[in-house]
């Protein structure tokens, strides 16, 4: 996303980015590139997570994967990295774009009673999945994935 070199300057009237900016290695560069490829007066529509309640659940799973160690590894992926008052807006303005409006909303997630705990686990574990893979592959916690899944199953069974 940081490199849109395949596109000429002022190519697009509209650029959309749905939950992608917080995954960019360099959100500033990504926004500069978006600004570059937008036509004058063009529009960027971007969505980011502001408050993701599953983050607390992901920390519980990561702690279980690390055998209860209270010191968790630094997150490789942070889906709420652009949260905070005017953080994203500041980055957009720094990239040379004008803010027109901000809309906030919530999306409720129902995880119990779906019958498919594997998909629910993948969703909850998404922010920590790179960490779990790293823990397994490094040999530090070879059963990290299974322990996280077991902790998830335990939490879901308590909710039902």
Helices and strands as residue ranges (DSSP letters): E 12-18, G 21-23, H 27-37, E 38-47, H 54-65, H 87-94, H 117-125, G 126-128, H 129-138, H 144-159
